Amino acid sequence: LEPKEVVIPFHKVRHLGPEDFVKVLVHEMGASGIVCGENYRFGYQAAGDANLLRELGSKYDVPVEVVELVEVEGRDGEEKSISSSQIARFMAEGRMSLVSEMLGRHYRLVAGCGEGEGTTSNSDAVVRLPLECFRNMVPGPGTYPVSMTTSSDETTTRGGEGQACPGTARVGEADLVLECDRRLVLDREALLCIDFV
């Protein structure tokens, strides 16, 4: 199942009440299911909550899954709720150790290998990929330690199939440059999995 991204400019929906917003999701965007956190608010002036979304989902025959908040122990020993917007902000700022702490694992970036240009120099490998080829959010500009593997199937990217190759990822404004300790063999049909370590 290939994810599909549909974008509606915020100014076109910001004035909508909760029910009208759900109508847009279902009728204009073609949503076949909705997932939200238990603290989710939506509609004009955040008038709707997760319980109302469940009710509207039933009314419009769209399944709604409400996910419990995830909490981690902070550096001060207190339990803290994690939010996707918080993780996205830390990623944009390049604070990958905090992202890993919140996720409970290293962040994995996934790209189709056939979508970039790879070059090699001496015994080192350098792979340049345009940011558009990534299937999930790319961290903000910076240089990061990474470990790279390949996988032939989107469903198996968690473990990766190839031997891990340590290296460095340099994220720029338009592309990501990977430098590996050895030549990275990329099958054009495979997925490149980059763990930020």
Solvent accessible surface area in square Angstrom, and as a share of the most:
residue,aa,sasa,rsa
1,L,225,1.12
2,E,125,0.56
3,P,112,0.70
4,K,172,0.73
5,E,148,0.66
6,V,58,0.34
7,V,113,0.65
8,I,46,0.23
9,P,61,0.38
10,F,145,0.60
11,H,107,0.48
12,K,119,0.50
13,V,21,0.12
14,R,137,0.50
15,H,115,0.51
16,L,28,0.14
17,G,26,0.25
18,P,22,0.14
19,E,57,0.25
20,D,64,0.33
21,F,40,0.17
22,V,0,0.00
23,K,78,0.33
24,V,16,0.09
25,L,30,0.15
26,V,25,0.15
27,H,128,0.57
28,E,126,0.57
29,M,55,0.24
30,G,55,0.53
31,A,30,0.23
32,S,98,0.63
33,G,38,0.37
34,I,22,0.11
35,V,107,0.61
36,C,12,0.07
37,G,26,0.25
38,E,85,0.38
39,N,94,0.48
40,Y,73,0.28
41,R,129,0.47
42,F,10,0.04
43,G,23,0.22
44,Y,114,0.43
45,Q,147,0.65
46,A,43,0.33
47,A,66,0.51
48,G,0,0.00
49,D,47,0.25
50,A,6,0.04
51,N,90,0.46
52,L,55,0.27
53,L,2,0.01
54,R,111,0.40
55,E,111,0.50
56,L,11,0.06
57,G,1,0.01
58,S,92,0.59
59,K,133,0.56
60,Y,44,0.17
61,D,133,0.69
62,V,10,0.06
63,P,93,0.58
64,V,29,0.17
65,E,105,0.47
66,V,23,0.13
67,V,68,0.39
68,E,138,0.62
69,L,60,0.30
70,V,88,0.51
71,E,95,0.42
72,V,36,0.21
73,E,113,0.51
74,G,10,0.10
75,R,185,0.68
76,D,95,0.49
77,G,43,0.42
78,E,110,0.49
79,E,105,0.47
80,K,94,0.40
81,S,51,0.33
82,I,21,0.11
83,S,46,0.29
84,S,94,0.61
85,S,80,0.52
86,Q,54,0.24
87,I,24,0.12
88,A,36,0.28
89,R,123,0.45
90,F,18,0.08
91,M,4,0.02
92,A,59,0.46
93,E,90,0.40
94,G,22,0.21
95,R,110,0.40
96,M,17,0.08
97,S,81,0.52
98,L,27,0.14
99,V,0,0.00
100,S,21,0.14
101,E,67,0.30
102,M,24,0.11
103,L,59,0.29
104,G,68,0.65
105,R,110,0.40
106,H,91,0.41
107,Y,22,0.09
108,R,34,0.12
109,L,0,0.00
110,V,11,0.06
111,A,0,0.00
112,G,5,0.05
113,C,5,0.03
114,G,29,0.28
115,E,83,0.37
116,G,12,0.11
117,E,136,0.61
118,G,51,0.49
119,T,88,0.51
120,T,66,0.39
121,S,61,0.39
122,N,155,0.80
123,S,86,0.55
124,D,72,0.37
125,A,1,0.01
126,V,36,0.21
127,V,7,0.04
128,R,125,0.46
129,L,1,0.01
130,P,47,0.29
131,L,43,0.21
132,E,145,0.65
133,C,12,0.07
134,F,20,0.08
135,R,107,0.39
136,N,57,0.29
137,M,81,0.36
138,V,28,0.16
139,P,2,0.02
140,G,8,0.08
141,P,87,0.55
142,G,31,0.29
143,T,90,0.53
144,Y,17,0.07
145,P,82,0.52
146,V,2,0.01
147,S,25,0.16
148,M,0,0.00
149,T,14,0.08
150,T,26,0.15
151,S,1,0.01
152,S,80,0.52
153,D,63,0.33
154,E,87,0.39
155,T,116,0.67
156,T,60,0.35
157,T,16,0.09
158,R,189,0.69
159,G,64,0.61
160,G,21,0.20
161,E,104,0.47
162,G,36,0.34
163,Q,149,0.66
164,A,51,0.40
165,C,0,0.00
166,P,69,0.43
167,G,16,0.16
168,T,45,0.26
169,A,0,0.00
170,R,103,0.38
171,V,10,0.06
172,G,26,0.25
173,E,151,0.68
174,A,70,0.54
175,D,33,0.17
176,L,0,0.00
177,V,9,0.05
178,L,1,0.01
179,E,68,0.30
180,C,7,0.04
181,D,100,0.52
182,R,95,0.34
183,R,145,0.53
184,L,23,0.12
185,V,121,0.70
186,L,44,0.22
187,D,85,0.44
188,R,161,0.59
189,E,150,0.67
190,A,7,0.05
191,L,11,0.06
192,L,0,0.00
193,C,0,0.00
194,I,0,0.00
195,D,26,0.13
196,F,3,0.01
197,V,84,0.48
